Amino acid sequence: MTYDESVAYLNTMTDQLIERIGGQLNESNMNMLSLNEHCLLAYRYLRDEVMEGGFIQMIQNGYGPYVLLGPFPMLLKKEWGMKQFGQFLFDVAREYKKHREELEADKSDEDFMAQYELFEILNDYGDEYLDDYEEIITPQIVEYFKTHSSH
């Protein structure tokens, strides 16, 4: 499967998951998805957000707890065989937890943009994801999901 085919599969599958849960993930529909489906969806949120505005945008848009503090990084590391990428997400999560309150606070566009200088390490992590992981990990995640999903 090519990279482009992997991205298309990721988007199609996660669009179907989002549709199945009624358009938005929340506490009342979390149990409608399997652990592997949650991982695929977490990766989609991570990929989309980081590609557009980095980890700071992902956190500001409310995906930090689901992607970084949920089971996703541990599953990647322990069960999906993606140890290095799982550890990378643990490193991002450590920085996120240090500044969580400030990163998640409502803020003006100007204050939001200032975070990119204030939390330069998260910027660096976003660059690292784009430079070192995205094109390699996306097909790996899709392949693992295809092999281990129940559909």
C-alpha positions as CSV (number, residue, x, y, z in Angstrom):
1,M,0.0,0.0,0.0
2,T,1.4,3.4,-1.0
3,Y,1.6,6.3,1.3
4,D,-1.3,8.0,-0.5
5,E,-3.4,4.9,-0.3
6,S,-2.7,4.7,3.4
7,V,-3.8,8.2,4.0
8,A,-7.0,7.6,1.9
9,Y,-7.7,4.4,4.0
10,L,-7.1,6.2,7.3
11,N,-9.5,9.0,6.3
12,T,-12.2,6.7,5.0
13,M,-12.0,4.4,8.0
14,T,-12.0,7.2,10.6
15,D,-14.8,9.0,8.8
16,Q,-16.8,5.9,9.2
17,L,-15.9,5.7,12.9
18,I,-16.9,9.3,13.4
19,E,-20.2,8.7,11.6
20,R,-20.9,5.6,13.7
21,I,-20.5,7.6,16.9
22,G,-22.7,10.4,15.7
23,G,-20.2,12.9,14.5
24,Q,-18.2,13.6,17.7
25,L,-16.5,11.5,20.3
26,N,-17.7,12.0,23.9
27,E,-18.1,10.1,27.1
28,S,-21.4,8.6,26.1
29,N,-20.2,7.0,22.9
30,M,-16.6,6.0,23.8
31,N,-17.6,2.4,24.4
32,M,-18.9,2.1,20.8
33,L,-15.3,1.8,19.5
34,S,-12.8,-1.0,20.0
35,L,-9.4,-0.2,21.4
36,N,-7.8,-0.5,18.0
37,E,-10.5,1.8,16.5
38,H,-9.7,4.4,19.2
39,C,-6.1,4.2,18.3
40,L,-6.8,4.7,14.6
41,L,-9.0,7.7,15.5
42,A,-6.5,9.1,17.9
43,Y,-3.9,8.9,15.1
44,R,-6.2,10.7,12.7
45,Y,-6.7,13.5,15.1
46,L,-3.0,13.7,15.8
47,R,-2.0,13.7,12.1
48,D,-4.6,16.2,11.0
49,E,-4.0,18.6,13.8
50,V,-0.2,18.4,13.8
51,M,0.0,18.7,10.0
52,E,-2.1,21.9,10.2
53,G,-0.8,23.6,13.3
54,G,1.4,21.4,15.4
55,F,0.9,19.9,18.8
56,I,-0.1,23.3,20.2
57,Q,-3.1,23.4,17.8
58,M,-4.0,19.8,18.6
59,I,-4.0,20.6,22.3
60,Q,-5.9,23.9,21.9
61,N,-8.5,22.1,19.9
62,G,-9.1,19.7,22.7
63,Y,-7.5,16.5,21.5
64,G,-4.6,16.5,23.9
65,P,-6.1,14.2,26.6
66,Y,-7.5,11.7,24.0
67,V,-4.3,11.5,22.0
68,L,-1.6,11.9,24.5
69,L,-3.0,10.8,27.8
70,G,-5.2,7.9,26.7
71,P,-4.1,4.4,25.8
72,F,-2.9,5.3,22.3
73,P,0.9,5.9,23.1
74,M,1.1,2.8,25.3
75,L,-0.6,0.6,22.7
76,L,1.7,1.9,20.0
77,K,4.7,1.1,22.1
78,K,3.6,-2.2,23.7
79,E,1.2,-3.9,21.3
80,W,1.5,-2.3,17.9
81,G,5.3,-2.6,17.8
82,M,5.9,1.1,17.2
83,K,8.2,1.6,20.3
84,Q,10.0,4.6,19.0
85,F,6.9,6.5,18.0
86,G,5.1,5.5,21.2
87,Q,8.1,6.8,23.2
88,F,8.0,10.0,21.1
89,L,4.4,10.5,22.1
90,F,5.2,9.9,25.8
91,D,7.9,12.7,25.5
92,V,5.3,15.0,23.9
93,A,2.8,14.1,26.7
94,R,5.4,14.9,29.4
95,E,5.7,18.5,28.0
96,Y,1.9,18.8,27.6
97,K,1.3,17.7,31.2
98,K,3.9,20.3,32.5
99,H,1.9,23.2,30.9
100,R,-1.6,21.6,30.4
101,E,-3.6,24.3,32.1
102,E,-2.0,27.1,30.2
103,L,-2.1,25.2,26.9
104,E,-5.8,24.3,27.2
105,A,-7.0,27.7,28.4
106,D,-9.3,29.8,26.2
107,K,-7.3,32.5,24.6
108,S,-7.4,35.1,21.9
109,D,-5.9,34.4,18.5
110,E,-2.9,36.6,19.4
111,D,-2.3,34.7,22.7
112,F,-2.7,31.4,20.8
113,M,0.0,32.4,18.3
114,A,2.3,33.5,21.2
115,Q,2.2,29.9,22.4
116,Y,4.3,28.8,19.4
117,E,7.2,30.8,20.9
118,L,6.4,30.1,24.5
119,F,6.3,26.4,24.0
120,E,9.0,26.0,21.4
121,I,9.6,22.4,22.5
122,L,6.1,21.4,21.3
123,N,6.9,23.2,18.0
124,D,10.1,21.1,17.7
125,Y,8.1,17.9,18.4
126,G,5.6,18.9,15.7
127,D,8.5,19.3,13.2
128,E,10.0,16.0,14.3
129,Y,6.7,14.3,13.7
130,L,6.4,15.8,10.2
131,D,10.1,15.2,9.3
132,D,10.8,11.8,10.9
133,Y,7.5,10.0,11.5
134,E,4.5,10.9,9.5
135,E,5.3,9.3,6.2
136,I,6.6,6.2,7.8
137,I,4.1,5.8,10.7
138,T,0.9,6.5,8.7
139,P,1.3,3.4,6.5
140,Q,2.4,1.3,9.5
141,I,-0.7,2.3,11.6
142,V,-3.0,1.6,8.7
143,E,-1.4,-1.8,8.0
144,Y,-1.6,-2.8,11.7
145,F,-5.2,-1.7,11.9
146,K,-6.1,-3.6,8.7
147,T,-4.4,-6.7,10.0
148,H,-5.8,-6.6,13.5
149,S,-9.3,-5.1,13.1
150,S,-12.4,-7.2,13.3
151,H,-14.1,-6.0,10.2
